[in-house]
Amino acid sequence: MQSRISVGTNKAWFSVCCILLWLIGCIFLAVSIWMLVDPRRRISLDYVNFYENDPLLRYAVSLLMAVGICLVAVGLLGCLAALKEATCLIGFCFVAIIFLLISQCIVSALVAAYYDKVNNRLDGYLYNLIHDRYGRQAWVTELLDSVQFYQKCCGSNSSEDYMFSYWQIVHSPGTVYYVPVSCCAQRQDAYPPHNLYPIDQRCVEYTYDRQPEKAVHKEGCYDKIMTWINENCLIIFSVSLIGIPFEIIGLFITRNLFKKLMNKYHPV
């Protein structure tokens, strides 16, 4: 009788643990999909994706999504295993939780590694994109147009970063253009990177010392991008750590249930 009660108690705790893992998996999926779908979040991922040969932050988001899918599956499978008292499925859940726990640690490590890397190199890289590659490479132009649109900024440190840039030299054949259209205040129906409609049609022609604040965003993008990226890193890092305590507890509960069921159906 005591053994039966003990097995039932372990099954109940195991079921609760599986439901929690399922909920955590749903949170992982929701956050990772939000990062990939929301234009404001996706642009920062696109930026860091091109920022280096190893886009660690995008890898972290993709891995977080994969972990979320697996957690949802393990949660459902675990509930079924508890209901059927299937020792093979419970053993599989134990192994799966170990791998998912390791994967979440990898996500946290990727975010931490990226955070350390980007803080040391972002300023010079951003200036290089603006001064030498904007207007030359399509993906750079579209990316910076989107960043400047959403962050309401211009250049790396200020709008003057476009002075004597490749874009200004090539795209000012007659009238001198001082900033691209994406640096201008936009109408409500504007949408980057191609549908940009400035409120003031002459905003690109104002010299740097005469740019009206209501027409041109003169503040640089560096500080805003750093805040933006740090915010994304913090979200991904925090979310990846949420499930670790529950998974560690789940490992002990799964192990105990597996041992109880083995003693019940395969007594020594």
C-alpha positions as a Python dict, from the first residue, in 0.01 Angstrom:
ca = {
    (1, 'M'): (0, 0, 0),
    (2, 'Q'): (282, 236, 91),
    (3, 'S'): (450, 168, -242),
    (4, 'R'): (127, 239, -430),
    (5, 'I'): (81, 570, -248),
    (6, 'S'): (444, 661, -313),
    (7, 'V'): (410, 587, -685),
    (8, 'G'): (90, 791, -704),
    (9, 'T'): (254, 1085, -528),
    (10, 'N'): (554, 1071, -760),
    (11, 'K'): (324, 1054, -1062),
    (12, 'A'): (139, 1364, -942),
    (13, 'W'): (462, 1559, -892),
    (14, 'F'): (594, 1438, -1225),
    (15, 'S'): (274, 1551, -1400),
    (16, 'V'): (298, 1895, -1237),
    (17, 'C'): (661, 1917, -1349),
    (18, 'C'): (566, 1823, -1706),
    (19, 'I'): (295, 2090, -1714),
    (20, 'L'): (549, 2349, -1593),
    (21, 'L'): (797, 2238, -1860),
    (22, 'W'): (522, 2268, -2121),
    (23, 'L'): (443, 2623, -2004),
    (24, 'I'): (813, 2718, -2006),
    (25, 'G'): (842, 2578, -2358),
    (26, 'C'): (549, 2796, -2466),
    (27, 'I'): (724, 3100, -2315),
    (28, 'F'): (1045, 3016, -2502),
    (29, 'L'): (851, 2981, -2827),
    (30, 'A'): (660, 3305, -2773),
    (31, 'V'): (974, 3508, -2698),
    (32, 'S'): (1180, 3363, -2985),
    (33, 'I'): (897, 3409, -3238),
    (34, 'W'): (846, 3765, -3110),
    (35, 'M'): (1218, 3834, -3162),
    (36, 'L'): (1206, 3700, -3518),
    (37, 'V'): (871, 3853, -3624),
    (38, 'D'): (854, 4196, -3456),
    (39, 'P'): (1029, 4440, -3697),
    (40, 'R'): (1188, 4640, -3413),
    (41, 'R'): (1342, 4326, -3261),
    (42, 'R'): (1424, 4155, -3591),
    (43, 'I'): (1625, 4452, -3716),
    (44, 'S'): (1867, 4420, -3424),
    (45, 'L'): (1908, 4049, -3505),
    (46, 'D'): (1967, 4134, -3872),
    (47, 'Y'): (2223, 4394, -3770),
    (48, 'V'): (2419, 4155, -3551),
    (49, 'N'): (2377, 3879, -3810),
    (50, 'F'): (2584, 4085, -4056),
    (51, 'Y'): (2803, 4230, -3783),
    (52, 'E'): (3023, 3924, -3756),
    (53, 'N'): (3094, 3591, -3919),
    (54, 'D'): (2943, 3414, -3617),
    (55, 'P'): (2602, 3575, -3549),
    (56, 'L'): (2586, 3451, -3191),
    (57, 'L'): (2267, 3633, -3095),
    (58, 'R'): (2069, 3491, -3387),
    (59, 'Y'): (2205, 3145, -3306),
    (60, 'A'): (2088, 3193, -2947),
    (61, 'V'): (1735, 3289, -3056),
    (62, 'S'): (1714, 2995, -3298),
    (63, 'L'): (1838, 2755, -3030),
    (64, 'L'): (1590, 2901, -2781),
    (65, 'M'): (1308, 2830, -3026),
    (66, 'A'): (1429, 2471, -3074),
    (67, 'V'): (1447, 2422, -2696),
    (68, 'G'): (1094, 2563, -2663),
    (69, 'I'): (959, 2316, -2919),
    (70, 'C'): (1133, 2026, -2742),
    (71, 'L'): (1007, 2137, -2400),
    (72, 'V'): (650, 2147, -2526),
    (73, 'A'): (692, 1797, -2671),
    (74, 'V'): (859, 1661, -2355),
    (75, 'G'): (587, 1813, -2137),
    (76, 'L'): (310, 1644, -2335),
    (77, 'L'): (502, 1318, -2362),
    (78, 'G'): (573, 1321, -1988),
    (79, 'C'): (205, 1360, -1900),
    (80, 'L'): (124, 1064, -2126),
    (81, 'A'): (407, 861, -1971),
    (82, 'A'): (278, 930, -1619),
    (83, 'L'): (-75, 833, -1718),
    (84, 'K'): (37, 505, -1878),
    (85, 'E'): (318, 444, -1625),
    (86, 'A'): (550, 386, -1923),
    (87, 'T'): (901, 352, -1783),
    (88, 'C'): (1064, 376, -2128),
    (89, 'L'): (899, 713, -2197),
    (90, 'I'): (986, 840, -1850),
    (91, 'G'): (1348, 738, -1906),
    (92, 'F'): (1342, 919, -2241),
    (93, 'C'): (1207, 1233, -2070),
    (94, 'F'): (1493, 1216, -1818),
    (95, 'V'): (1754, 1208, -2095),
    (96, 'A'): (1572, 1479, -2294),
    (97, 'I'): (1562, 1713, -1994),
    (98, 'I'): (1939, 1673, -1949),
    (99, 'F'): (2002, 1771, -2313),
    (100, 'L'): (1758, 2063, -2291),
    (101, 'L'): (1925, 2182, -1972),
    (102, 'I'): (2262, 2180, -2149),
    (103, 'S'): (2108, 2363, -2449),
    (104, 'Q'): (1977, 2641, -2228),
    (105, 'C'): (2321, 2683, -2073),
    (106, 'I'): (2459, 2711, -2428),
    (107, 'V'): (2200, 2982, -2510),
    (108, 'S'): (2308, 3180, -2203),
    (109, 'A'): (2676, 3136, -2294),
    (110, 'L'): (2615, 3253, -2654),
    (111, 'V'): (2438, 3567, -2533),
    (112, 'A'): (2711, 3642, -2277),
    (113, 'A'): (2985, 3589, -2538),
    (114, 'Y'): (2808, 3813, -2787),
    (115, 'Y'): (2747, 4085, -2528),
    (116, 'D'): (3117, 4098, -2443),
    (117, 'K'): (3216, 4098, -2810),
    (118, 'V'): (2976, 4363, -2937),
    (119, 'N'): (3061, 4616, -2665),
    (120, 'N'): (3423, 4626, -2779),
    (121, 'R'): (3375, 4659, -3155),
    (122, 'L'): (3036, 4808, -3238),
    (123, 'D'): (3127, 5177, -3266),
    (124, 'G'): (3397, 5136, -3532),
    (125, 'Y'): (3192, 4881, -3724),
    (126, 'L'): (2885, 5105, -3734),
    (127, 'Y'): (3086, 5404, -3857),
    (128, 'N'): (3241, 5189, -4132),
    (129, 'L'): (2895, 5079, -4249),
    (130, 'I'): (2772, 5438, -4262),
    (131, 'H'): (3077, 5606, -4413),
    (132, 'D'): (3203, 5344, -4658),
    (133, 'R'): (2926, 5092, -4732),
    (134, 'Y'): (2592, 5274, -4710),
    (135, 'G'): (2465, 5328, -5065),
    (136, 'R'): (2720, 5078, -5197),
    (137, 'Q'): (2579, 4749, -5066),
    (138, 'A'): (2203, 4692, -5077),
    (139, 'W'): (2178, 4498, -4749),
    (140, 'V'): (2373, 4767, -4561),
    (141, 'T'): (2152, 5042, -4703),
    (142, 'E'): (1827, 4861, -4619),
    (143, 'L'): (1949, 4765, -4274),
    (144, 'L'): (2064, 5114, -4175),
    (145, 'D'): (1750, 5270, -4322),
    (146, 'S'): (1545, 5044, -4097),
    (147, 'V'): (1761, 5116, -3791),
    (148, 'Q'): (1748, 5494, -3848),
    (149, 'F'): (1374, 5479, -3909),
    (150, 'Y'): (1285, 5282, -3597),
    (151, 'Q'): (1539, 5443, -3365),
    (152, 'K'): (1483, 5798, -3498),
    (153, 'C'): (1857, 5857, -3526),
    (154, 'C'): (2117, 5935, -3793),
    (155, 'G'): (2474, 5820, -3839),
    (156, 'S'): (2686, 5657, -3572),
    (157, 'N'): (2754, 5952, -3342),
    (158, 'S'): (2562, 6223, -3531),
    (159, 'S'): (2419, 6307, -3872),
    (160, 'E'): (2759, 6453, -3969),
    (161, 'D'): (2896, 6100, -4009),
    (162, 'Y'): (2756, 6112, -4364),
    (163, 'M'): (2986, 6403, -4452),
    (164, 'F'): (3219, 6298, -4738),
    (165, 'S'): (3082, 5944, -4716),
    (166, 'Y'): (3054, 5716, -5020),
    (167, 'W'): (2678, 5775, -5021),
    (168, 'Q'): (2711, 6156, -5021),
    (169, 'I'): (2975, 6160, -5295),
    (170, 'V'): (2792, 5921, -5528),
    (171, 'H'): (2433, 6026, -5462),
    (172, 'S'): (2484, 6403, -5482),
    (173, 'P'): (2548, 6462, -5854),
    (174, 'G'): (2393, 6810, -5859),
    (175, 'T'): (2221, 6914, -5537),
    (176, 'V'): (2424, 6817, -5232),
    (177, 'Y'): (2244, 6570, -5005),
    (178, 'Y'): (2363, 6577, -4644),
    (179, 'V'): (2168, 6287, -4496),
    (180, 'P'): (1963, 6000, -4642),
    (181, 'V'): (1584, 6007, -4632),
    (182, 'S'): (1573, 5757, -4344),
    (183, 'C'): (1728, 6024, -4117),
    (184, 'C'): (1424, 6247, -4169),
    (185, 'A'): (1104, 6259, -3965),
    (186, 'Q'): (853, 6039, -4147),
    (187, 'R'): (482, 6044, -4217),
    (188, 'Q'): (263, 5790, -4037),
    (189, 'D'): (223, 5576, -4349),
    (190, 'A'): (601, 5535, -4394),
    (191, 'Y'): (757, 5191, -4356),
    (192, 'P'): (1123, 5091, -4402),
    (193, 'P'): (1330, 5021, -4593),
    (194, 'H'): (1165, 5125, -4922),
    (195, 'N'): (847, 5314, -4831),
    (196, 'L'): (993, 5625, -4671),
    (197, 'Y'): (790, 5947, -4689),
    (198, 'P'): (957, 6241, -4509),
    (199, 'I'): (739, 6516, -4365),
    (200, 'D'): (974, 6776, -4512),
    (201, 'Q'): (1070, 6687, -4870),
    (202, 'R'): (1381, 6906, -4849),
    (203, 'C'): (1512, 6750, -4528),
    (204, 'V'): (1806, 6583, -4706),
    (205, 'E'): (1928, 6920, -4839),
    (206, 'Y'): (1969, 7103, -4506),
    (207, 'T'): (2331, 7163, -4406),
    (208, 'Y'): (2441, 7001, -4080),
    (209, 'D'): (2431, 7328, -3885),
    (210, 'R'): (2083, 7420, -4013),
    (211, 'Q'): (1892, 7094, -3981),
    (212, 'P'): (1555, 7157, -3811),
    (213, 'E'): (1497, 6919, -3520),
    (214, 'K'): (1141, 6851, -3635),
    (215, 'A'): (1258, 6753, -3983),
    (216, 'V'): (1587, 6567, -3928),
    (217, 'H'): (1699, 6328, -3654),
    (218, 'K'): (2049, 6452, -3569),
    (219, 'E'): (2122, 6223, -3276),
    (220, 'G'): (2358, 5933, -3352),
    (221, 'C'): (2247, 5571, -3355),
    (222, 'Y'): (2532, 5415, -3157),
    (223, 'D'): (2393, 5465, -2806),
    (224, 'K'): (2043, 5368, -2916),
    (225, 'I'): (2163, 5053, -3092),
    (226, 'M'): (2366, 4954, -2786),
    (227, 'T'): (2063, 5002, -2562),
    (228, 'W'): (1853, 4809, -2813),
    (229, 'I'): (2096, 4517, -2838),
    (230, 'N'): (2159, 4507, -2462),
    (231, 'E'): (1785, 4493, -2404),
    (232, 'N'): (1751, 4200, -2643),
    (233, 'C'): (2047, 4023, -2482),
    (234, 'L'): (1893, 4068, -2137),
    (235, 'I'): (1557, 3931, -2253),
    (236, 'I'): (1708, 3622, -2418),
    (237, 'F'): (1951, 3561, -2130),
    (238, 'S'): (1680, 3593, -1863),
    (239, 'V'): (1431, 3375, -2049),
    (240, 'S'): (1692, 3104, -2111),
    (241, 'L'): (1757, 3083, -1735),
    (242, 'I'): (1391, 3065, -1631),
    (243, 'G'): (1349, 2693, -1688),
    (244, 'I'): (1681, 2572, -1543),
    (245, 'P'): (1568, 2544, -1174),
    (246, 'F'): (1247, 2364, -1274),
    (247, 'E'): (1437, 2127, -1500),
    (248, 'I'): (1685, 2039, -1226),
    (249, 'I'): (1396, 1964, -990),
    (250, 'G'): (1227, 1774, -1273),
    (251, 'L'): (1534, 1552, -1312),
    (252, 'F'): (1510, 1437, -949),
    (253, 'I'): (1134, 1381, -972),
    (254, 'T'): (1171, 1189, -1299),
    (255, 'R'): (1448, 976, -1153),
    (256, 'N'): (1242, 892, -842),
    (257, 'L'): (935, 801, -1046),
    (258, 'F'): (1141, 585, -1280),
    (259, 'K'): (1289, 395, -983),
    (260, 'K'): (947, 350, -819),
    (261, 'L'): (793, 213, -1138),
    (262, 'M'): (1087, -18, -1199),
    (263, 'N'): (1050, -155, -844),
    (264, 'K'): (677, -193, -897),
    (265, 'Y'): (687, -378, -1230),
    (266, 'H'): (1032, -536, -1210),
    (267, 'P'): (1096, -614, -844),
    (268, 'V'): (1435, -759, -767),
}
